[in-house]
């Protein structure tokens, strides 16, 4: 009963705070904590299907980048194309792994217990796998069918060649800021209203693309394309690119942003009835 009362109180706090332009940090914290708890309670089927949908949708970041590249050449504006997949995923409320590096971690930091930790591992495993499957399906369709125009496919291959041109340590280090920015994006969503959400997404995703930071799910589209056309091996795909990027994203989103966010409000929010 106590948890239900706390849940109702948090929902009331969020609704009241929505009336002001800037939410207080503890309210944002509680909103994300509530979202994380809801995600952890979702069924395996729901997570699986939402994760695959997110993987398919995020591939449009690669498509958008290639289209902008074809029309704008080396202009800085081509990085706006990278935003399209993220807009679909975030506004469509699909399950993207890098968002879960903060949302489901906040409940664990608020109340550390084995059950929550097991649920996080379960969610991460399902969503990460489903995301990659969704991206891989689109990559196969791109390489082996005429789903996309030839010039778009050519553009994807060209930009993908540039993406994989770095070392495993490079993917790891450049994955950290990408994970941090994705967590920052999630943190900023409760304070954004209406059309403002679109601009927040565009601003931070544009920065990820412009900075050449490595996003394990969106970047897997380029990596899978390179693997399917024979430019890199399966082993390189997994061990030299995907795993280092994954580790960097988790460190940036969880060990840096989530823990810092938790630390700044730990004495201001109610946790299990204590202040």
C-alpha positions as CSV (number, residue, x, y, z in Angstrom):
1,X,0.0,0.0,0.0
2,X,2.8,2.3,0.8
3,X,4.4,1.9,-2.7
4,X,1.0,2.7,-4.3
5,X,0.7,5.9,-2.2
6,X,4.3,6.9,-3.2
7,X,3.5,6.2,-6.8
8,X,0.4,8.3,-6.7
9,X,2.3,11.1,-4.9
10,X,5.0,11.1,-7.6
11,X,2.4,11.2,-10.4
12,X,0.7,14.2,-8.7
13,X,4.1,15.9,-8.3
14,X,4.9,15.5,-12.0
15,X,1.4,16.7,-13.0
16,X,1.7,19.8,-10.8
17,X,5.2,20.6,-12.0
18,X,4.1,20.3,-15.7
19,X,2.4,23.6,-15.2
20,X,5.7,25.4,-14.8
21,X,8.3,26.0,-17.5
22,X,11.2,24.5,-15.7
23,X,10.9,21.4,-13.5
24,X,12.7,21.1,-10.2
25,X,15.5,18.5,-10.3
26,X,13.8,16.2,-7.8
27,X,10.6,16.2,-9.8
28,X,12.5,15.2,-13.0
29,X,14.3,12.5,-11.0
30,X,11.0,11.1,-9.8
31,X,9.5,11.2,-13.3
32,X,12.4,9.2,-14.7
33,X,12.3,6.8,-11.8
34,X,8.6,6.2,-12.4
35,X,9.3,5.6,-16.1
36,X,12.1,3.2,-15.2
37,X,9.8,1.2,-12.9
38,X,7.1,1.0,-15.6
39,X,9.7,-0.2,-18.1
40,X,11.0,-2.9,-15.7
41,X,7.4,-4.1,-15.3
42,X,6.8,-4.6,-19.0
43,X,6.4,-8.2,-20.3
44,X,9.1,-9.9,-22.3
45,X,7.0,-9.9,-25.4
46,X,6.3,-6.1,-25.1
47,X,10.0,-5.4,-24.7
48,X,11.0,-7.7,-27.5
49,X,8.6,-6.2,-30.1
50,X,9.2,-2.6,-29.0
51,X,13.0,-3.3,-29.2
52,X,12.8,-4.7,-32.8
53,X,10.6,-1.7,-33.8
54,X,13.2,0.6,-32.4
55,X,16.0,-1.1,-34.3
56,X,14.1,-0.8,-37.6
57,X,13.3,2.8,-36.9
58,X,16.8,3.8,-35.8
59,X,18.1,2.6,-39.2
60,X,16.5,5.7,-40.7
61,X,19.2,7.7,-39.1
62,X,21.7,5.9,-41.4
63,X,19.3,6.4,-44.3
64,X,18.8,10.1,-43.5
65,X,22.5,10.7,-43.1
66,X,23.2,9.0,-46.5
67,X,20.4,11.1,-48.3
68,X,21.7,14.3,-46.8
69,X,25.3,13.3,-47.7
70,X,24.2,12.7,-51.4
71,X,22.6,16.1,-51.7
72,X,24.8,18.3,-49.4
73,X,28.2,16.6,-49.8
74,X,30.5,17.5,-46.9
75,X,28.3,20.2,-45.5
76,X,27.8,20.2,-41.7
77,X,24.1,20.1,-42.3
78,X,24.3,16.4,-43.4
79,X,24.3,15.5,-39.8
80,X,20.7,16.6,-39.4
81,X,19.8,13.5,-41.4
82,X,21.1,11.4,-38.4
83,X,18.3,12.8,-36.3
84,X,15.4,11.2,-38.2
85,X,15.7,7.7,-36.7
86,X,16.0,9.0,-33.2
87,X,12.9,11.2,-33.7
88,X,10.9,8.2,-34.7
89,X,12.2,6.1,-31.8
90,X,11.8,8.6,-29.0
91,X,8.6,10.2,-30.0
92,X,7.2,6.8,-30.9
93,X,8.1,5.6,-27.4
94,X,10.0,2.5,-28.7
95,X,12.5,0.7,-26.5
96,X,16.0,1.9,-27.3
97,X,18.9,0.4,-25.3
98,X,20.8,3.6,-24.8
99,X,17.8,5.3,-23.2
100,X,17.6,2.4,-20.7
101,X,21.1,3.1,-19.5
102,X,19.5,5.8,-17.2
103,X,15.8,5.2,-16.9
104,X,16.0,1.7,-15.4
105,X,19.1,2.5,-13.4
106,X,17.5,5.3,-11.4
107,X,15.1,2.9,-9.6
108,X,18.1,0.7,-8.7
109,X,20.1,3.6,-7.3
110,X,17.0,4.7,-5.3
111,X,16.5,1.3,-3.8
112,X,19.4,-1.1,-4.4
113,X,18.1,-4.7,-4.4
114,X,18.8,-8.0,-6.2
115,X,15.3,-8.1,-7.8
116,X,15.6,-4.8,-9.5
117,X,19.1,-5.7,-10.7
118,X,17.8,-8.9,-12.2
119,X,15.0,-7.0,-14.0
120,X,17.6,-4.5,-15.4
121,X,19.8,-7.3,-16.7
122,X,16.7,-9.0,-18.2
123,X,15.5,-5.7,-19.9
124,X,19.0,-4.8,-21.2
125,X,19.5,-8.3,-22.7
126,X,16.1,-8.3,-24.4
127,X,16.2,-4.7,-25.7
128,X,19.8,-4.8,-26.8
129,X,19.3,-8.0,-28.7
130,X,16.0,-6.9,-30.2
131,X,17.5,-3.5,-31.3
132,X,20.3,-5.2,-33.1
133,X,18.0,-7.7,-34.8
134,X,15.8,-4.8,-36.1
135,X,18.9,-3.0,-37.4
136,X,20.3,-6.2,-39.0
137,X,17.0,-6.8,-40.8
138,X,17.1,-3.4,-42.4
139,X,20.8,-3.8,-43.2
140,X,20.0,-7.1,-45.1
141,X,17.1,-5.5,-46.9
142,X,19.5,-2.6,-47.9
143,X,22.2,-4.9,-49.3
144,X,20.2,-7.8,-50.7
145,X,17.1,-6.1,-52.1
146,X,16.2,-3.0,-54.0
147,X,14.2,-1.5,-51.1
148,X,16.3,1.7,-51.3
149,X,17.4,3.6,-54.4
150,X,20.9,2.8,-55.7
151,X,22.2,6.2,-54.9
152,X,21.0,6.0,-51.3
153,X,22.7,2.6,-50.9
154,X,25.9,4.0,-52.4
155,X,25.7,6.9,-49.9
156,X,25.2,4.5,-47.0
157,X,28.2,2.4,-48.0
158,X,30.3,5.6,-48.3
159,X,29.4,7.0,-44.9
160,X,29.7,3.6,-43.3
161,X,33.3,3.2,-44.6
162,X,34.2,6.4,-42.7
163,X,32.4,5.2,-39.5
164,X,34.4,2.0,-39.1
165,X,37.7,3.7,-39.6
166,X,38.8,3.7,-36.0
167,X,40.3,1.4,-33.4
168,X,38.5,-0.5,-30.6
169,X,39.8,2.0,-28.1
170,X,38.4,4.8,-30.3
171,X,35.0,3.2,-30.4
172,X,35.1,2.8,-26.6
173,X,36.2,6.3,-25.8
174,X,33.8,7.9,-28.4
175,X,31.0,5.8,-27.0
176,X,31.2,7.5,-23.6
177,X,30.1,11.0,-24.7
178,X,27.3,9.4,-26.9
179,X,26.0,7.5,-23.9
180,X,26.2,10.6,-21.7
181,X,24.3,12.7,-24.3
182,X,21.6,10.0,-24.7
183,X,21.1,10.0,-20.9
184,X,21.0,13.8,-20.9
185,X,18.4,13.7,-23.6
186,X,16.2,11.3,-21.4
187,X,16.8,13.6,-18.4
188,X,15.6,16.7,-20.4
189,X,12.4,15.1,-21.8
190,X,10.2,15.7,-18.7
191,X,11.0,19.4,-18.8
192,X,10.3,19.7,-22.5
193,X,6.7,20.3,-23.7
194,X,5.1,19.8,-27.1
195,X,7.3,20.9,-30.0
196,X,10.2,21.7,-27.7
197,X,10.9,17.9,-27.4
198,X,11.6,17.8,-31.1
199,X,14.2,20.5,-30.9
200,X,15.8,19.0,-27.8
201,X,16.2,15.6,-29.7
202,X,17.5,17.3,-32.8
203,X,20.0,19.4,-30.9
204,X,21.6,16.5,-28.9
205,X,21.5,13.9,-31.7
206,X,22.9,16.4,-34.1
207,X,25.8,16.9,-31.6
208,X,26.4,13.1,-31.4
209,X,26.6,12.9,-35.2
210,X,28.6,16.0,-35.6
211,X,31.1,14.9,-33.0
212,X,31.5,11.5,-34.6
213,X,30.6,9.9,-31.3
214,X,29.7,6.2,-31.4
215,X,26.2,5.0,-30.7
216,X,26.0,1.2,-30.4
217,X,22.6,0.8,-31.9
218,X,22.5,3.5,-34.6
219,X,26.1,2.8,-35.5
220,X,25.4,-0.9,-35.9
221,X,23.5,-0.1,-39.1
222,X,26.8,1.2,-40.6
223,X,28.7,-1.7,-39.1
224,X,26.4,-4.4,-40.4
225,X,26.4,-2.9,-43.9
226,X,30.2,-3.0,-43.9
227,X,30.1,-6.6,-42.7
228,X,27.5,-7.7,-45.3
229,X,29.5,-6.2,-48.2
230,X,32.6,-7.9,-47.0
231,X,34.6,-4.9,-45.7
232,X,34.9,-6.2,-42.2
233,X,34.6,-9.7,-40.6
234,X,32.0,-10.9,-38.1
235,X,34.7,-11.1,-35.4
236,X,35.6,-7.4,-35.9
237,X,32.0,-6.4,-35.9
238,X,31.5,-8.0,-32.5
239,X,34.7,-7.6,-30.7
240,X,36.4,-4.6,-32.3
241,X,33.3,-2.4,-32.7
242,X,30.1,-3.5,-31.0
243,X,31.4,-4.5,-27.6
244,X,33.7,-1.5,-27.1
245,X,31.0,0.9,-28.2
246,X,28.5,-0.8,-25.9
247,X,30.9,-0.5,-22.9
248,X,31.4,3.2,-23.7
249,X,27.7,3.9,-24.0
250,X,27.0,2.2,-20.6
251,X,29.8,4.1,-18.9
252,X,28.6,7.4,-20.3
253,X,24.9,6.8,-19.6
254,X,25.0,4.9,-16.4
255,X,28.3,5.3,-14.5
256,X,28.6,9.0,-15.3
257,X,25.2,10.7,-16.0
258,X,22.8,8.4,-14.0
259,X,25.1,8.3,-10.9
260,X,25.7,12.1,-11.0
261,X,22.0,12.8,-11.5
262,X,21.2,10.5,-8.5
263,X,24.0,12.1,-6.4
264,X,22.7,15.6,-6.8
265,X,19.2,14.8,-5.5
266,X,19.8,12.0,-3.0
267,X,19.2,14.3,0.0
268,X,16.2,16.0,-1.7
269,X,13.9,13.2,-2.8
270,X,12.0,10.7,-0.8
271,X,13.3,7.2,-1.0
272,X,11.3,4.5,0.8
273,X,9.7,7.1,3.0
274,X,13.0,8.7,4.1
275,X,14.2,12.1,3.1
